[in-house]
């Protein structure tokens, strides 16, 4: 399950891609397209200024959910490989939170799979988000809200 990582601390998406591709993917002759998405923390949600966020997860269960999403993407599109790296812990505005990547022979499959990975992890993976607001208040964000 090397193609799924949940990490504490800073996320450098480009270093993660290099690390993953260095394991042999870059030399795969069938790769014709790589689609990448990097999500970062915004400083505004639901009309309120947000100064920090804490992301929590259930270790083990979260990784299994992410792996299942990758497996489903592999059934839906002609893919060579996929990667999901998600950060947990204390996060500040502009910090990268998540990286999804999909490799395929053709761009259509890579683009569609990459979007699928992101959309599905936002709705299915067990992460919990608590925002710290500029006024000092805190709130838990429901998964069905626009900012989730």
C-alpha positions in Angstrom: 0.0 0.0 0.0 2.9 2.3 -0.8 0.5 4.3 -3.1 -1.4 5.5 0.0 0.2 7.7 2.7 -1.3 9.7 5.6 1.4 11.9 7.1 1.7 14.3 10.0 3.7 17.4 9.5 4.4 19.3 6.3 3.5 17.9 2.9 5.7 18.7 -0.1 3.7 17.3 -3.0 6.5 17.6 -5.5 8.9 15.7 -3.3 6.2 13.0 -2.8 5.8 12.7 -6.6 9.6 12.4 -7.1 9.9 9.8 -4.3 7.1 7.7 -5.7 8.2 7.9 -9.3 11.8 7.1 -8.3 10.6 3.6 -7.3 10.4 2.7 -11.0 7.3 4.4 -12.3 9.2 7.0 -14.4 10.8 4.2 -16.5 7.4 2.5 -17.2 7.2 2.7 -21.0 3.4 2.8 -21.1 3.1 6.1 -19.2 1.8 8.7 -21.6 0.0 10.9 -19.1 0.3 12.0 -15.5 -2.5 14.0 -13.9 -1.8 15.6 -10.5 -4.0 17.5 -8.1 -2.8 19.4 -5.0 -5.3 20.8 -2.5 -4.3 23.5 -0.1 -5.9 25.1 2.9 -8.0 28.3 2.3 -8.2 31.1 4.7 -12.0 31.6 4.2 -14.8 29.1 4.6 -18.5 29.6 4.8 -17.9 33.4 4.8 -15.6 33.3 7.9 -11.9 33.9 8.1 -10.1 30.7 9.1 -6.6 30.9 10.7 -5.9 27.2 11.2 -7.3 23.8 10.8 -6.8 20.5 12.6 -7.3 17.3 10.5 -7.8 14.1 12.4 -8.1 10.5 11.1 -8.6 7.0 12.2 -5.2 5.3 11.6 -5.5 2.1 9.6 -9.1 2.6 8.6 -8.3 5.8 6.7 -5.6 4.1 4.7 -7.9 1.2 3.9 -10.6 3.6 2.6 -8.0 5.4 0.4 -6.7 2.1 -1.0 -10.3 1.1 -1.8 -10.8 4.3 -3.7 -7.6 3.7 -5.7 -8.7 0.1 -6.5 -12.1 1.4 -7.7 -10.4 3.9 -10.0 -8.3 1.1 -11.4 -11.5 -0.8 -12.3 -13.1 2.3 -14.0 -10.1 3.6 -16.0 -7.1 2.1 -17.8 -4.5 3.2 -15.3 -0.8 2.3 -14.7 -0.7 3.6 -11.2 -2.3 6.0 -8.7 -1.1 7.9 -5.6 -2.8 9.6 -2.7 -0.9 11.4 0.1 -3.0 13.2 2.7 -1.8 15.3 5.6 -3.2 15.3 9.1 -2.5 17.5 12.2 -2.3 21.3 12.4 -2.5 23.1 9.1 -2.3 26.7 8.2 -3.7 28.7 5.2 -1.8 28.0 2.0 -0.3 24.7 3.3 -0.8 21.7 1.0 -3.2 19.2 2.4 -3.6 16.5 -0.2 -2.0 15.1 -3.3 -3.7 12.8 -5.8 -2.0 11.5 -8.9 -2.9 9.1 -11.7 -0.7 7.7 -14.4 -2.0 6.2 -17.6 -1.2 5.7 -21.3 -3.7 8.5 -22.2 -4.6 11.8 -20.6 -8.4 11.2 -20.5 -8.0 8.3 -18.1 -5.4 10.1 -16.1 -7.5 13.3 -15.7 -10.7 11.5 -14.9 -9.1 9.1 -12.4 -7.3 11.9 -10.7 -10.5 13.9 -10.2 -12.3 10.8 -9.0 -9.6 10.1 -6.4 -10.0 13.6 -5.0 -13.8 13.7 -5.1 -14.2 10.2 -3.5 -11.7 10.8 -0.7 -13.5 14.0 0.2 -16.8 12.2 0.6 -15.8 8.7 1.7 -12.5 8.8 3.6 -12.7 9.1 7.4 -11.1 12.5 8.1 -12.4 15.0 10.6 -11.8 18.8 10.2 -11.9 21.4 12.9 -11.4 25.0 11.9 -10.0 27.8 14.1 -11.7 31.0 13.2 -10.2 34.5 13.2 -12.5 35.5 16.1 -10.9 32.7 18.2 -13.9 30.3 17.9 -13.6 26.7 16.7 -16.0 24.6 14.7 -16.1 21.1 13.3 -16.9 21.0 9.6 -19.6 18.7 8.3 -18.6 16.7 5.2 -21.5 17.9 3.1 -20.6 21.6 3.5 -19.0 23.4 0.6 -15.7 24.0 2.4 -15.1 20.4 3.1 
